[in-house]
Amino acid sequence: MDDILDRVKRIVADELEVDVSEISDDSSISELGGDSLKALSIISALEAEFDITIPDEEISHINSIKTTVEAVERHLRG
Amino acid sequence: MPHRVFVSGLGVITAIGNNKETFWKSATKGISGIKRITTFDPSHLRTQIAGEINDFDPLLLIDKRELKEMDRVSQLGIFAAHEAINDASIKPHEDTALIVGTGLGGIITDDEQHKNFHTKGWRFVSPLTIPMSMYNATECYISKRFGIKGHGFTITTACASGLNAIGEGFRLIRDGYVDIALCGGTDATISEAIFTAWCAMRILSKRNDTPQTSCRPFSKDRDGMVLGEGAGFVVLESEHSLKKRDAKAYAEILGYASTHDATHLTAPDSKGQIRAMQKALEMSGIDKNDIQYINSHGTGTVLNDKVETETIKQVFGQKAYEININAIKPLIGHTLGASGAIAFVSTCLTLKDGVIPPTINYTELDPECDLNYTPNTALHKDINVAMCNAFGFGGNNAVIVVKKV
């Protein structure tokens, strides 16, 4: 879990050009300065990092660190 | 005193026809050219369909040696330009202007040469990569072929490029700089890496099993756009030039405007579109209530169609419900920098023939898109004044108002 959380935070930090220390478990993508295009970039990077496929229908729910980690875990299991 | 500007020649090449006759026949019958991609194996991708031009033989106009140094974007541009010049029966001269719009230029060449570099090594990169892929390559080939030596440039405003090119040509003639202008748009972007990038944006329809009914502008069940390739060109002429050679015109351009949203790289904004429509109407000098038909940008993405509908309502008020609107992208795909020019050619044919091609694949009313989109069946109606819209990524908006002659 922590490993996934750390990797998700690192990806979000890279894509949004923020320091990992600024990202908490509850941070939302928009609070960190992300928009729809940045969210797509984060999702693409997650797919490559974890070798998973996140369907279009889930994109709108992936709006915070928490929901992002949950989505990654779900797809790693499934 | 502004000069009057007429459209005297049309040329088009799309997935439903390699010339304006075949294009128009299919468009008015509502026949879609969207099929499974054949250029590469798309099996691993979310979207596997596009509006490819499959029965195109470039050797009909371009010799083998020249073809080897020409990206597909330029080949398509030459075919549409050739048809427009023949259709107008003009002989371009030293002062003829040439304005070309393209969204992505010779990107197929780019893609191929990057592949060579990464898989075979640096020795396998073609010395023609840069001249073939540069954005103004099509402009160069057209000027060389037809001896066009006047004012000219290439416009790249994403999906507004082609309509911007026609609008800028209109301004050159209107303001007295030139008598004749060849203007249009071209794009050919269906190659593996680039198509994969489109898929990554998640804005393409995933109806892979039913390509011809995949793109559904303004319908509630729309799930995205479909990519296409093609070109559209027009010959624009001053009244003086037209009269001098006793030639006929399809239509008269009354107004044009170009604006920026200044908001987002990809998401459209109604305010920028409203300003473009209002400015085009203002230049045209007509009452907005005179607009009977709008050839919309209508891509089939959830956001585009909702925002464009909102824009039309804001500009026309209650009258918006009486305007006949259509979208031709389900027929040919979204041809990007060519799309506005092809839509303009289609609009001119509507004015000439009194037929509006249907917005095919319309199945379900969306409360947020509740205007009259000419669903599924062509409409035979005499149209006097029309509007043509093209809105591009980057927030570029182009609008032209055009009148029957």
Interface residues (C-beta under 8 A of the other chain):
Chain A: D35 S36 L37 L40 S44 D56 I59
Chain B: R46 A200 M201 R202 K206 H264 L265 T266 A267
